[in-house]
Structure formats: C-alpha cells, structure tokens
Amino acid sequence: MLEIGVCDDDHLLLWEMEKYLLELGYETGVNLEVDTYADGEEIVRAVMKGKRFDIIYMDIEMQNLSGMCAAKRIREMDRAVQLVFVTSHESYMKEAFLVTPIGFLVKPLDKSEFTDMFNHILRMIGTEDQFYRFRYDRSDYKILLKEVVYFESKGRMTEIVWEGGRYRLYKNLEAIEEELRSQKMRFVRIHKSYLVNYWHISRFSADIVELMDGMCLPVSRSRRKEVEVNLYEAMDWCHV
C-alpha cells in the first residue's frame, strides 16, 4: 500500500488531486491511502507524530506555512518521501533543490500530466529495494542503493560512502557509473572523483553540491553544465 499526502489550501484542487489519485490507484491496481491537508502546518504536524508518506503533493504558495517551508521541515524528518510541488509559477526550481523534489506540476492541473508524474513515481519507487552488489577481499557484499551517499575514486580503488559507513572495492568509477545506468536510483557524476546519489543532494551551485549532512563536494568546471542538466532531468520538471 502507498501512503500519499496531499496538501493545498485550495479545497477544490485538494479534492481534484484526491480524486485523480484514487482513480489512478484503481486503474493501476495499487492500494492507496490518501490523506489531505489544508495547510503546511497540518502535514508537518502529522509527520512529526510519526506519519510516513511514500509521496507528498505539496502546494508551494499557502497562507499559514508555505509548501517550501513545510517541505524543508519534513525533509529534516524524512529523506525518503517523494515530493511533488504543485504551483502556479515555475520560478521555484532552484530553491526547490533544497528539498530534492521528484518534480513539479503546474496549475491548472492537466490530468495527463498528473497521470504521467504518478506513473513515473511508481517506476521510481519500484516493488523491491535496489542493491549494489560487489566483491572485496574475497567476500561478497550488498548495500541498499538508496543508502549510498556517493562513490569516490581513490587511485585504483573506489570508496563507497553510505549511511552505515564506508566500503572499498577494486573497480574504477567509470565502470560503476556504467553499472548504475540501468538502475532506477539516480546518480550524478559531478567530478572525475565523485559519483553522487541525487537523493542525498540538498543544494547545488556552480562549484559545489551540498549533501543532506552538510558535507560539500566539488563540482569540476568541465562538468558544471552537464551536472546542471542531469540534476534538472532527475527532478523530472513537469509543466503544461
């Protein structure tokens, strides 16, 4: 079952999104539980009390607490939830990197766009956890890709930095990057030495990416444009 939160202070749009989601759940055969909230404070309180959503559709411009502020507070408690911003304007994209949304929907909602976004998220979430498997020092390992923060090239070896610590393996970064192309989890090459998990990036500038834990990694000058394009593609910008 997928737990979905929908937050918008426009009650008609709130009802419309809930209706679309329930229809999509029926059409795809996915069991959905949809909770609706009329302002950002409400959904933040729900997450503070332990509610864990798979997907949140969040209006950016709300009176009591903006969707951007609510999303930042939610991200402090839950890094895994897929965030979709719903907005009348396309000017929030760079600021939105702070909370790593999976995409945007522009008002007035187009049902086909809404459907495409929902199906894209289903493909991203998948039905099984994805692992990176490797062999080192005559032992076999596997770690959840969503827990991998980045891969760092160190000479003939590559270091895997993940939420539980570090591993090393005898494989170059180019080979790892090629292996990960077929995975649903998105990794972005920011430097000859770094391959970073998109979902662990909190901020991007011309020179650095900042990770959720505050660590900063360099973006090489030759890759700046490529990194920007790849990050925007990962956000799956969606508009009418």
Backbone as CSV, one residue per row, in Angstrom:
resi,resn,N_x,N_y,N_z,CA_x,CA_y,CA_z,C_x,C_y,C_z
1,MET,0.838,-1.202,0.000,0.000,0.000,0.000,0.868,1.246,0.000
2,LEU,0.470,2.247,-0.789,1.174,3.517,-0.807,0.442,4.539,0.043
3,GLU,1.201,5.207,0.917,0.654,6.275,1.752,0.944,7.611,1.057
4,ILE,-0.113,8.354,0.743,0.050,9.597,-0.007,-0.552,10.762,0.767
5,GLY,0.200,11.852,0.869,-0.300,13.082,1.478,-0.502,14.132,0.402
6,VAL,-1.615,14.851,0.477,-1.899,15.938,-0.466,-2.171,17.195,0.349
7,CYS,-1.411,18.260,0.077,-1.531,19.477,0.871,-1.738,20.684,-0.037
8,ASP,-2.887,21.345,0.124,-3.202,22.532,-0.680,-4.302,23.306,0.026
9,ASP,-4.180,24.640,0.069,-5.224,25.430,0.731,-6.378,25.773,-0.210
10,ASP,-6.298,25.304,-1.459,-7.413,25.403,-2.395,-8.219,24.110,-2.272
11,HIS,-9.356,24.171,-1.620,-10.126,22.956,-1.311,-10.616,22.234,-2.567
12,LEU,-10.914,22.986,-3.612,-11.360,22.366,-4.853,-10.219,21.572,-5.490
13,LEU,-9.021,22.168,-5.501,-7.864,21.467,-6.060,-7.482,20.272,-5.201
14,LEU,-7.628,20.408,-3.898,-7.353,19.311,-2.977,-8.251,18.116,-3.301
15,TRP,-9.524,18.407,-3.494,-10.483,17.354,-3.856,-10.142,16.757,-5.215
16,GLU,-9.733,17.604,-6.161,-9.409,17.140,-7.510,-8.215,16.187,-7.494
17,MET,-7.163,16.532,-6.750,-5.990,15.658,-6.678,-6.315,14.338,-5.985
18,GLU,-7.096,14.407,-4.921,-7.501,13.172,-4.243,-8.284,12.276,-5.190
19,LYS,-9.187,12.870,-5.951,-9.994,12.114,-6.915,-9.105,11.473,-7.980
20,TYR,-8.166,12.242,-8.535,-7.245,11.707,-9.539,-6.473,10.518,-8.986
21,LEU,-5.973,10.662,-7.757,-5.153,9.606,-7.160,-5.948,8.324,-6.929
22,LEU,-7.150,8.464,-6.426,-7.976,7.277,-6.186,-8.324,6.579,-7.504
23,GLU,-8.551,7.361,-8.550,-8.808,6.779,-9.867,-7.566,6.046,-10.387
24,LEU,-6.400,6.659,-10.199,-5.160,6.038,-10.660,-4.844,4.767,-9.880
25,GLY,-5.132,4.793,-8.577,-4.947,3.592,-7.782,-5.800,2.454,-8.297
26,TYR,-7.033,2.756,-8.648,-7.947,1.740,-9.189,-7.452,1.230,-10.535
27,GLU,-7.004,2.157,-11.397,-6.564,1.783,-12.746,-5.279,0.964,-12.737
28,THR,-4.381,1.270,-11.815,-3.085,0.578,-11.767,-3.094,-0.631,-10.839
29,GLY,-4.161,-0.784,-10.069,-4.236,-1.894,-9.136,-3.387,-1.704,-7.898
30,VAL,-3.016,-0.449,-7.625,-2.201,-0.143,-6.447,-3.104,0.341,-5.321
31,ASN,-2.947,-0.246,-4.142,-3.751,0.150,-2.990,-3.197,1.454,-2.417
32,LEU,-4.013,2.506,-2.438,-3.576,3.818,-1.971,-4.358,4.249,-0.738
33,GLU,-3.655,4.897,0.178,-4.319,5.617,1.264,-3.959,7.084,1.102
34,VAL,-4.956,7.929,0.864,-4.717,9.344,0.587,-5.220,10.192,1.748
35,ASP,-4.318,10.963,2.358,-4.684,11.895,3.427,-4.539,13.315,2.892
36,THR,-5.531,14.155,3.151,-5.498,15.532,2.647,-5.309,16.535,3.790
37,TYR,-4.605,17.625,3.462,-4.308,18.661,4.455,-4.510,20.027,3.815
38,ALA,-5.104,20.948,4.579,-5.436,22.269,4.044,-4.337,23.304,4.224
39,ASP,-3.301,22.989,5.015,-2.166,23.912,5.121,-0.902,23.161,5.522
40,GLY,0.241,23.820,5.351,1.528,23.190,5.600,1.735,22.750,7.029
41,GLU,1.227,23.529,7.978,1.385,23.179,9.393,0.749,21.825,9.699
42,GLU,-0.404,21.557,9.100,-1.115,20.301,9.364,-0.288,19.093,8.957
43,ILE,0.273,19.134,7.750,1.012,17.960,7.279,2.342,17.820,8.017
44,VAL,2.959,18.935,8.403,4.194,18.869,9.194,3.909,18.215,10.547
45,ARG,2.804,18.600,11.175,2.442,18.001,12.473,2.213,16.496,12.327
46,ALA,1.595,16.097,11.225,1.341,14.669,11.006,2.657,13.897,10.906
47,VAL,3.638,14.456,10.192,4.936,13.795,10.050,5.672,13.785,11.389
48,MET,5.558,14.882,12.162,6.196,14.944,13.479,5.644,13.868,14.405
49,LYS,4.375,13.516,14.213,3.743,12.489,15.048,4.045,11.076,14.565
50,GLY,4.838,10.960,13.482,5.248,9.637,13.040,4.685,9.176,11.718
51,LYS,3.843,9.993,11.086,3.278,9.619,9.797,4.385,9.583,8.757
52,ARG,4.456,8.505,7.979,5.465,8.385,6.933,4.781,8.152,5.592
53,PHE,4.919,9.135,4.715,4.303,9.061,3.398,5.301,8.526,2.377
54,ASP,4.757,7.853,1.369,5.576,7.472,0.227,5.682,8.643,-0.755
55,ILE,4.577,9.387,-0.906,4.527,10.522,-1.820,3.772,11.666,-1.139
56,ILE,4.256,12.893,-1.340,3.528,14.085,-0.893,3.388,15.041,-2.079
57,TYR,2.140,15.444,-2.357,1.864,16.503,-3.325,1.648,17.781,-2.525
58,MET,2.499,18.783,-2.777,2.511,19.966,-1.920,2.363,21.261,-2.727
59,ASP,1.327,22.033,-2.403,1.209,23.374,-2.978,2.331,24.235,-2.404
60,ILE,2.968,25.042,-3.233,4.068,25.883,-2.737,3.540,27.115,-2.022
61,GLU,2.535,27.772,-2.603,2.051,29.047,-2.063,0.811,28.837,-1.200
62,MET,1.030,28.799,0.113,-0.084,28.675,1.061,0.069,29.750,2.124
63,GLN,-1.025,30.152,2.723,-1.020,31.314,3.615,-0.326,31.059,4.946
64,ASN,-0.696,30.006,5.659,-0.161,29.792,7.004,1.312,29.389,7.000
65,LEU,1.653,28.405,6.195,3.031,27.940,6.071,3.228,27.515,4.628
66,SER,4.173,28.138,3.944,4.372,27.827,2.529,4.784,26.373,2.341
67,GLY,4.490,25.851,1.161,4.867,24.476,0.857,6.365,24.264,0.899
68,MET,7.132,25.291,0.507,8.586,25.172,0.529,9.090,25.033,1.966
69,CYS,8.562,25.859,2.869,8.958,25.767,4.287,8.520,24.443,4.898
70,ALA,7.291,24.025,4.570,6.794,22.747,5.089,7.654,21.598,4.590
71,ALA,8.026,21.644,3.322,8.846,20.576,2.744,10.214,20.518,3.409
72,LYS,10.807,21.670,3.704,12.113,21.694,4.366,12.033,21.043,5.748
73,ARG,10.946,21.328,6.465,10.786,20.737,7.802,10.545,19.235,7.701
74,ILE,9.785,18.825,6.700,9.523,17.395,6.511,10.806,16.664,6.131
75,ARG,11.631,17.291,5.271,12.889,16.670,4.847,13.834,16.419,6.029
76,GLU,13.747,17.249,7.070,14.581,17.040,8.251,14.203,15.751,8.973
77,MET,12.954,15.327,8.785,12.463,14.123,9.466,12.377,12.910,8.544
78,ASP,12.252,13.142,7.254,12.040,12.047,6.310,12.725,12.381,4.987
79,ARG,13.822,11.676,4.701,14.557,11.942,3.458,14.072,11.064,2.305
80,ALA,13.249,10.060,2.604,12.864,9.094,1.569,11.594,9.478,0.814
81,VAL,10.730,10.295,1.423,9.449,10.607,0.786,9.669,11.310,-0.550
82,GLN,8.840,10.942,-1.546,8.896,11.584,-2.855,8.011,12.831,-2.825
83,LEU,8.619,13.995,-3.085,7.893,15.261,-3.038,7.571,15.757,-4.444
84,VAL,6.313,16.128,-4.646,5.893,16.764,-5.895,5.307,18.119,-5.540
85,PHE,5.896,19.186,-6.079,5.372,20.523,-5.829,4.300,20.872,-6.857
86,VAL,3.245,21.498,-6.364,2.159,21.969,-7.228,2.158,23.489,-7.139
87,THR,2.291,24.171,-8.266,2.480,25.612,-8.222,1.903,26.306,-9.446
88,SER,1.627,27.592,-9.293,1.181,28.412,-10.420,2.349,29.048,-11.145
89,HIS,3.554,28.926,-10.566,4.727,29.582,-11.138,5.868,28.586,-11.276
90,GLU,6.745,28.822,-12.254,7.882,27.948,-12.500,9.180,28.552,-11.969
91,SER,9.070,29.523,-11.081,10.257,30.267,-10.636,10.888,29.683,-9.377
92,TYR,10.395,28.543,-8.898,10.878,27.998,-7.625,11.887,26.863,-7.809
93,MET,12.293,26.605,-9.033,13.045,25.386,-9.296,14.369,25.309,-8.550
94,LYS,15.180,26.382,-8.603,16.486,26.334,-7.934,16.340,26.219,-6.415
95,GLU,15.393,26.975,-5.839,15.175,26.882,-4.398,14.740,25.483,-4.008
96,ALA,14.011,24.824,-4.911,13.467,23.507,-4.608,14.553,22.445,-4.456
97,PHE,15.766,22.685,-4.961,16.842,21.718,-4.783,17.102,21.430,-3.312
98,LEU,16.763,22.380,-2.444,16.978,22.196,-1.015,16.228,21.001,-0.466
99,VAL,15.109,20.662,-1.090,14.287,19.561,-0.572,14.168,18.421,-1.569
100,THR,15.004,18.435,-2.617,15.082,17.371,-3.626,13.719,16.791,-4.016
101,PRO,12.882,17.606,-4.664,11.601,17.060,-5.134,11.808,16.149,-6.332
102,ILE,10.859,15.300,-6.597,10.939,14.451,-7.780,10.372,15.174,-8.994
103,GLY,9.619,16.259,-8.780,9.101,17.010,-9.916,8.126,18.096,-9.528
104,PHE,7.606,18.766,-10.557,6.651,19.850,-10.381,5.416,19.597,-11.244
105,LEU,4.285,20.071,-10.778,3.062,20.127,-11.576,2.574,21.567,-11.540
106,VAL,2.208,22.088,-12.685,1.816,23.487,-12.776,0.297,23.609,-12.877
107,LYS,-0.255,24.527,-12.078,-1.685,24.792,-12.103,-2.052,25.613,-13.336
108,PRO,-3.253,25.439,-13.880,-4.250,24.431,-13.522,-3.784,23.034,-13.924
109,LEU,-4.136,22.056,-13.116,-3.643,20.704,-13.342,-4.170,20.122,-14.646
110,ASP,-3.276,19.443,-15.339,-3.642,18.677,-16.521,-3.635,17.201,-16.115
111,LYS,-4.741,16.500,-16.338,-4.848,15.133,-15.834,-3.803,14.211,-16.442
112,SER,-3.475,14.407,-17.710,-2.477,13.538,-18.338,-1.103,13.781,-17.731
113,GLU,-0.774,15.054,-17.403,0.485,15.364,-16.736,0.514,14.738,-15.343
114,PHE,-0.595,14.845,-14.641,-0.706,14.279,-13.302,-0.491,12.764,-13.363
115,THR,-1.124,12.122,-14.350,-1.003,10.675,-14.521,0.428,10.280,-14.844
116,ASP,1.076,11.024,-15.758,2.465,10.727,-16.123,3.382,10.822,-14.909
117,MET,3.169,11.858,-14.086,4.003,12.026,-12.900,3.799,10.869,-11.923
118,PHE,2.558,10.490,-11.688,2.254,9.389,-10.769,2.904,8.091,-11.248
119,ASN,2.765,7.793,-12.545,3.358,6.569,-13.089,4.876,6.606,-13.019
120,HIS,5.452,7.791,-13.213,6.905,7.933,-13.098,7.360,7.620,-11.671
121,ILE,6.619,8.112,-10.685,6.981,7.853,-9.285,6.851,6.373,-8.961
122,LEU,5.806,5.737,-9.486,5.655,4.294,-9.262,6.863,3.539,-9.797
123,ARG,7.335,3.942,-10.968,8.519,3.277,-11.531,9.747,3.545,-10.673
124,MET,9.850,4.783,-10.146,10.997,5.133,-9.305,10.994,4.332,-8.001
125,ILE,9.830,4.231,-7.398,9.725,3.519,-6.122,9.976,2.039,-6.324
126,GLY,9.370,1.489,-7.397,9.558,0.078,-7.700,8.885,-0.814,-6.672
127,THR,8.969,-2.092,-6.886,8.337,-3.057,-5.978,9.345,-3.690,-5.022
128,GLU,10.638,-3.566,-5.326,11.662,-4.165,-4.475,12.776,-3.161,-4.227
129,ASP,13.455,-3.319,-3.105,14.610,-2.485,-2.830,15.724,-2.824,-3.805
130,GLN,16.472,-1.807,-4.223,17.581,-1.995,-5.141,18.894,-2.025,-4.360
131,PHE,19.748,-2.960,-4.745,21.015,-3.126,-4.049,22.185,-2.927,-5.014
132,TYR,23.318,-2.474,-4.455,24.569,-2.509,-5.195,25.370,-3.674,-4.634
133,ARG,25.736,-4.604,-5.514,26.460,-5.797,-5.097,27.903,-5.711,-5.577
134,PHE,28.830,-6.109,-4.728,30.240,-6.066,-5.106,31.034,-7.080,-4.280
135,ARG,32.240,-7.338,-4.742,33.108,-8.285,-4.064,34.391,-7.573,-3.663
136,TYR,34.818,-7.784,-2.437,36.056,-7.173,-1.962,36.720,-8.113,-0.948
137,ASP,38.014,-8.306,-1.125,38.798,-9.131,-0.190,38.158,-10.500,0.006
138,ARG,37.765,-11.101,-1.118,37.191,-12.460,-1.173,35.861,-12.607,-0.435
139,SER,35.169,-11.475,-0.229,33.843,-11.520,0.394,32.848,-10.786,-0.501
140,ASP,31.608,-11.242,-0.489,30.544,-10.606,-1.262,29.722,-9.690,-0.359
141,TYR,29.371,-8.509,-0.899,28.608,-7.519,-0.148,27.432,-7.030,-0.980
142,LYS,26.411,-6.526,-0.282,25.353,-5.798,-0.972,24.828,-4.723,-0.018
143,ILE,24.603,-3.534,-0.564,24.058,-2.429,0.228,22.932,-1.771,-0.551
144,LEU,21.967,-1.237,0.173,20.845,-0.560,-0.473,21.341,0.680,-1.205
145,LEU,20.985,0.805,-2.480,21.418,1.964,-3.256,20.900,3.268,-2.668
146,LYS,19.702,3.244,-2.100,19.154,4.477,-1.544,19.955,4.952,-0.328
147,GLU,20.754,4.045,0.272,21.579,4.423,1.414,22.990,4.848,0.999
148,VAL,23.329,4.666,-0.282,24.639,5.108,-0.775,24.599,6.617,-0.971
149,VAL,25.537,7.328,-0.357,25.600,8.787,-0.487,26.400,9.168,-1.725
150,TYR,27.595,8.590,-1.862,28.391,8.840,-3.064,29.486,7.789,-3.195
151,PHE,30.021,7.691,-4.410,31.200,6.876,-4.697,32.363,7.833,-4.927
152,GLU,33.528,7.516,-4.349,34.701,8.371,-4.511,35.871,7.561,-5.044
153,SER,36.432,8.046,-6.140,37.588,7.388,-6.739,38.846,7.695,-5.926
154,LYS,39.600,6.642,-5.605,40.857,6.799,-4.863,41.906,5.893,-5.501
155,GLY,42.557,6.455,-6.539,43.567,5.673,-7.244,42.939,4.505,-7.972
156,ARG,43.462,3.303,-7.719,42.928,2.103,-8.369,41.671,1.585,-7.683
157,MET,41.284,2.214,-6.573,40.137,1.759,-5.812,39.024,2.810,-5.829
158,THR,37.836,2.371,-5.448,36.715,3.283,-5.253,36.151,3.057,-3.856
159,GLU,35.888,4.154,-3.180,35.307,4.077,-1.839,33.808,4.346,-1.928
160,ILE,33.029,3.482,-1.307,31.580,3.666,-1.245,31.244,4.292,0.102
161,VAL,30.688,5.484,0.069,30.282,6.167,1.299,28.772,6.012,1.413
162,TRP,28.342,5.333,2.462,26.905,5.112,2.640,26.516,5.461,4.062
163,GLU,25.227,5.364,4.367,24.730,5.812,5.667,25.304,5.006,6.820
164,GLY,25.784,3.805,6.532,26.311,2.963,7.601,27.818,2.955,7.711
165,GLY,28.509,3.707,6.857,29.959,3.721,6.923,30.601,3.786,5.548
166,ARG,31.695,3.047,5.364,32.440,3.065,4.108,32.896,1.665,3.731
167,TYR,32.909,1.416,2.418,33.485,0.194,1.870,34.471,0.589,0.782
168,ARG,35.381,-0.327,0.451,36.274,-0.127,-0.675,36.176,-1.305,-1.625
169,LEU,36.375,-1.028,-2.926,36.393,-2.103,-3.900,37.366,-1.766,-5.013
170,TYR,37.881,-2.824,-5.654,38.809,-2.641,-6.762,38.026,-2.515,-8.057
171,LYS,37.536,-1.308,-8.320,36.799,-1.036,-9.551,36.838,0.462,-9.783
172,ASN,37.024,0.874,-11.038,37.104,2.320,-11.278,35.710,2.941,-11.358
173,LEU,35.667,4.245,-11.217,34.398,4.962,-11.133,33.617,4.898,-12.442
174,GLU,34.328,4.860,-13.565,33.657,4.771,-14.866,32.849,3.473,-14.978
175,ALA,33.419,2.376,-14.508,32.728,1.086,-14.559,31.497,1.092,-13.659
176,ILE,31.626,1.687,-12.466,30.492,1.774,-11.547,29.387,2.647,-12.129
177,GLU,29.783,3.775,-12.712,28.802,4.677,-13.335,28.020,3.944,-14.423
178,GLU,28.710,3.150,-15.225,28.041,2.396,-16.289,27.084,1.359,-15.705
179,GLU,27.498,0.691,-14.634,26.632,-0.303,-13.980,25.336,0.321,-13.477
180,LEU,25.440,1.554,-12.969,24.289,2.199,-12.339,23.313,2.816,-13.338
181,ARG,23.689,2.873,-14.618,22.800,3.482,-15.620,21.476,2.739,-15.733
182,SER,21.498,1.442,-15.481,20.278,0.642,-15.612,19.427,0.659,-14.349
183,GLN,19.916,1.291,-13.278,19.186,1.328,-12.012,18.210,2.501,-11.981
184,LYS,17.150,2.353,-11.205,16.164,3.421,-11.070,16.685,4.541,-10.163
185,MET,17.594,4.204,-9.262,18.181,5.209,-8.387,19.142,6.065,-9.198
186,ARG,18.993,7.400,-9.130,19.764,8.297,-9.986,21.064,8.739,-9.314
187,PHE,22.189,8.539,-10.018,23.486,9.016,-9.559,24.035,10.009,-10.567
188,VAL,24.666,11.084,-10.063,25.136,12.177,-10.904,26.651,12.298,-10.773
189,ARG,27.350,12.288,-11.900,28.809,12.450,-11.905,29.123,13.937,-11.843
190,ILE,29.676,14.399,-10.735,29.941,15.827,-10.551,31.414,16.181,-10.742
191,HIS,32.263,15.155,-10.779,33.711,15.373,-10.765,34.356,14.055,-11.182
192,LYS,35.597,14.101,-11.638,36.264,12.853,-12.015,36.362,11.883,-10.842
193,SER,36.267,12.438,-9.618,36.429,11.598,-8.422,35.129,11.286,-7.692
194,TYR,33.988,11.893,-8.128,32.761,11.737,-7.340,31.548,11.399,-8.202
195,LEU,30.822,10.385,-7.757,29.539,9.992,-8.339,28.536,10.017,-7.191
196,VAL,27.543,10.932,-7.250,26.726,11.260,-6.073,25.271,10.840,-6.281
197,ASN,24.690,10.308,-5.221,23.268,9.942,-5.219,22.422,11.217,-5.193
198,TYR,21.596,11.404,-6.216,20.770,12.611,-6.320,19.956,12.860,-5.059
199,TRP,19.430,11.812,-4.438,18.523,11.976,-3.296,19.240,12.420,-2.027
200,HIS,20.570,12.451,-2.067,21.328,12.936,-0.907,21.855,14.353,-1.124
201,ILE,21.499,14.980,-2.243,21.934,16.341,-2.523,20.899,17.324,-1.988
202,SER,21.356,18.278,-1.169,20.430,19.279,-0.645,20.546,20.614,-1.370
203,ARG,21.733,20.888,-1.970,21.929,22.179,-2.645,22.985,22.038,-3.723
204,PHE,22.767,22.758,-4.815,23.706,22.734,-5.920,24.079,24.156,-6.317
205,SER,25.380,24.405,-6.523,25.840,25.682,-7.068,26.840,25.382,-8.168
206,ALA,27.425,26.417,-8.749,28.371,26.213,-9.840,29.606,25.440,-9.389
207,ASP,29.984,25.564,-8.117,31.247,24.989,-7.637,31.096,23.758,-6.752
208,ILE,29.939,23.610,-6.099,29.782,22.521,-5.128,28.375,21.927,-5.187
209,VAL,28.265,20.712,-4.654,26.971,20.197,-4.217,27.070,20.000,-2.714
210,GLU,26.026,20.390,-2.021,25.978,20.183,-0.570,25.073,19.003,-0.285
211,LEU,25.547,18.093,0.553,24.788,16.898,0.887,23.877,17.155,2.080
212,MET,22.964,16.220,2.331,21.995,16.376,3.414,22.671,16.537,4.772
213,ASP,23.858,15.932,4.942,24.546,16.025,6.238,25.415,17.272,6.348
214,GLY,25.368,18.154,5.313,26.133,19.389,5.348,27.484,19.316,4.663
215,MET,27.924,18.123,4.303,29.210,17.976,3.629,29.117,18.552,2.212
216,CYS,30.195,19.192,1.758,30.233,19.773,0.419,31.259,19.032,-0.440
217,LEU,30.867,18.727,-1.692,31.764,18.076,-2.642,31.947,18.994,-3.845
218,PRO,33.133,18.994,-4.443,33.395,19.914,-5.554,32.754,19.474,-6.867
219,VAL,32.299,20.456,-7.628,31.836,20.226,-8.993,32.941,20.723,-9.920
220,SER,33.451,19.867,-10.787,34.541,20.282,-11.669,34.019,21.242,-12.735
221,ARG,34.871,22.174,-13.136,34.471,23.202,-14.103,33.990,22.580,-15.405
222,SER,34.648,21.519,-15.839,34.292,20.893,-17.111,32.947,20.178,-17.074
223,ARG,32.448,19.900,-15.857,31.197,19.148,-15.730,30.021,20.012,-15.267
224,ARG,30.227,21.301,-15.057,29.171,22.134,-14.476,27.869,22.070,-15.268
225,LYS,27.949,22.287,-16.576,26.742,22.287,-17.398,26.085,20.916,-17.397
226,GLU,26.898,19.868,-17.520,26.386,18.502,-17.513,25.692,18.182,-16.190
227,VAL,26.293,18.617,-15.086,25.698,18.376,-13.768,24.345,19.081,-13.658
228,GLU,24.294,20.334,-14.089,23.051,21.090,-14.016,21.955,20.411,-14.829
229,VAL,22.285,19.974,-16.041,21.306,19.291,-16.893,20.836,17.992,-16.245
230,ASN,21.786,17.211,-15.716,21.436,15.929,-15.097,20.567,16.105,-13.858
231,LEU,20.855,17.134,-13.062,20.049,17.385,-11.870,18.643,17.809,-12.259
232,TYR,18.504,18.660,-13.252,17.178,19.083,-13.698,16.392,17.910,-14.276
233,GLU,17.079,17.035,-15.008,16.406,15.851,-15.540,15.954,14.943,-14.412
234,ALA,16.774,14.820,-13.378,16.426,13.968,-12.231,15.188,14.502,-11.524
235,MET,15.000,15.836,-11.549,13.822,16.427,-10.919,12.569,16.198,-11.760
236,ASP,12.788,15.758,-13.032,11.664,15.463,-13.919,10.695,16.626,-13.999
237,TRP,11.224,17.796,-14.317,10.420,19.028,-14.434,9.206,18.764,-15.304
238,CYS,8.034,19.038,-14.790,6.779,18.710,-15.470,5.906,19.956,-15.514
239,HIS,5.507,20.399,-16.696,4.680,21.599,-16.793,3.719,21.511,-17.968
240,VAL,2.721,22.388,-17.950,1.724,22.414,-19.007,2.289,23.188,-20.185
